[in-house]
């Protein structure tokens, strides 16, 4: 009799345990359904920024993202509670980039009196200030070039208007500062190169056509002129002076 009672008790406990496990499973399934109901799918047509940039910048809010490399459509899965913040930041990112006009002046300085009258008053002012620092007798404007770039642009390369075969590379162009004209600066890195008469072979099969004259990271005040660098050229002691001016458009 006692054995029978014990077996009944054990069976009853076993049934209670199975019921508890079923309840736990039901609760877990309910939580999963509730969590899934908080995940929403949304698609955006981007106007000014690549989907990859949005994904990389706001990935902490995104569960999954899908897009084509060269397309402008972005589809994401996101928690409902994160959607307002995501869309607020998206509006700040997907805006038209400000345009920057960069003017490049190539000035050749020498020890002889072989200069010329430079009509640009701002450029003359810069050179007059520079003359107190450099030991040159005259300056000659060798060429003026200009290029339009965008705020946030990663790379830009152009051949300069000059009697000297020069190439200028610009990178990581960023507008910093306030929102009003005159309070901002344009920051970027640059590399000025001169084309070689004869390429230099690096290794067996890699020709180098340009040599570096100067390289730096700098910033130019809006509508300002900056002496970006000075480099000796030739055998006569002449030097190239690179002067850069910036102008920002699309003021918001």
N, C-alpha and C positions, 0 to 999 in steps of 0.2 A: 504493500500500500504506500509506504513511504517512498519507494522507488518511483511509483507511478506519479505521486505528487511532485517529486523532484523533476521528473521528465516534463510534466506539464508546465512547471515554472520556467524551466529552461526553454521550452518551446515558446512560451509567452514572451520571454525576454528577447528571443531571437526575432519574433514578429515585430516587437516594438523597435528593435534596432533597424530592421528592414524599412519600417515606416519612417523612421528618422532619416535614413539615407534617401528615401524617396522624396521626403520633404526638402532635404538639402539640395537634391538634384533639381526639384521644381523651382526652388528659390534661385538657384544658379541660372537656370534657363530664363526665369523671369528677369533677372538682372541683365542677362545678355540681350534680351529683347528690348529692355528699357535703354540700355547703352546704344544698341543699334538704332533705336528711334531718335537718338540725339545726334547721330551722324547724318549729315546732309551732303548732297552732291550739287555743286554749282559750276556753271560754265561762264567764262568771261571772254569778251572780245577786247583785246588790248589795243590801244591806239598809238602809244608812244614808247612802249618798252617791250622787250622780248619776254616771253613766258619764262624762259630760263632764269632771267634776272629776278622776276617776282618769286619764283620757286626758291632760289638760293637766298633771297633776302628775307622772305617770310616763312621759311620752312618750319620754324618752331610752332606755327599755327596750323600747318597742313598735315593731314594724315597721309594722303596719297595725291599725286599730281600726274596728269598726262597732257602732252602737247607735242606738236611737231617742231622740229628744229627751226625751220624757216617760216613757221606759221605765226599767227597772232591770237590763236584760241587756246585758252587754258581751262582745263577741267580739274576740279579738286574735290576731295572728300575732306570734310572738316567738322569738328564738333560744333554743335549749334551755338554753344556759349562763346566760342572763339570767333564766330563770324563777324559781329560788329567791329571788333578791333582789327580783324584782317581787312575788312573793306575800307575802314578808315585809313589804314596805312597804304592800301592799294591806291586809293585816290591821291595820296601824296607822291607815290612812285610813278604812276602812269600819267605824267604831265609832259608837256612839250619842253624839250631841253632848251635852255638858253643858248643862243648862238654867240660865238666869240670871233671877232675879226682880229687876226694877228698879222701885224705888219713887221717885216724883217728888213732892216737896213744893214747892208754890208759896207763898211767904211774901211778904206786902206790908209794906214798911217805910215809916214816915212820920215827919214831924217833930212831929206832935201826939200827945197821949196818947190814941190811939185803938186801942190794942193789945188783946190778949186773952191769957189764960193758955193756954200751950201745954203739953199734958200729956205729950207724948212727951219723955222725959228726955234721950235722945240728941240730939234736935232742939234742945231748949233749951240743951244744952251747946254745940252748934255756934253757935247764935245769940248766946250769951253771949260766946263768943270773937270772933265777928264784930263785936259791939257796940264792941269796943275799936278796930276799924279804921274803922267807918262812923259817920257823924254822924247817927244816927236815934234818936228817942226811944222808939218802940214798934214792935212787930212783930205781925202778924196772919196766922195760917195761913189761906190763902185756899182751899186744896184739896189733896187727896192723890190721886194716880193710881198705877196699877201695871200693869206689862206683863211677860209672860214672853217671853224671847227665847232663842236658841240660840247657843252658842259657834260663831263663824264666820259668823253671819248678816250679810248685807250691808246690808239696809235694814229699817227699821221706822218707822211713823208712827202717832201717836195724838193725839186731842184730849184736852187735860188737863181734869181736874175743877177748875174755877176760875170765879169770877165774871167773870174776864177771858177773852175768847175766845182761847185759846192752843192752838197745835199744836206738838208736839215731834217732831222727826225724829232717829232714831238710825241710825248706820251703822258698818260694819266692826267688829262686836262680837267681841272676842277675849279669852279668859282667858289670863293669863300668870302665871308663877311656879311654885311647888311643887305637890305633890299633896295636901298636908295642909290641912285647914281653917285659915283665918287667914293662910296664907302666899301667897295668890294675890291678883291684882288683875284687875279687868275694865276693859279699855281700849276706848274707842269714840270716835267723833266725834258731835257733836250740833248741832242748829240749833233754836232756840226762835223761834217766829213768833207774831205777834198779828194776828188777823183785822181787816181794815180795815172801817170803816163803809161806805165807798164804794170800790169797786175802782179802781185806777189803770190807765189804758190805757198799755201800752208798744207803741209803733208804732200801727198802725191797728186791728188785730184781736186783740191779746193783752192781756186783762185780768189784773191782778195782784191777788189777794184777800188776801194776807198780806204783812206787812212783817217783816223780820228784827230781832229784839231782841238776840240773842246767838248766836254760833257759835264752836265750839272743838273741839279734840281733848283728851281728858282720860282719867284712869284713877281708879278708885275701889277702895279696899281692900275685900276681902271682908268683908261685914257692917259696913262703915264708912259714914260720912256725909261727903259732900263738897259744899262750896259751889261749884257749877258756874259760876255767874255772877250778876252784878247788873246790872240795866238800869233806867234811869229811865222812868217812864210818866206820862202825864197832865201837867197844868199845875201841880199842887200840890206838886211835888217828891217825890212818892212813888216807890218803886222796887220792882221785882220781884226777889226773891232765889230762885234756883233751887237746890234742894238735892236731891241724888241719893244713894240708898242701894242697895246691891246684895247679893244673896244667891245663892250658887251651890249647885245641887243635883247629883244624879248623881255623887257622889264616887267615884272609882275608885282 
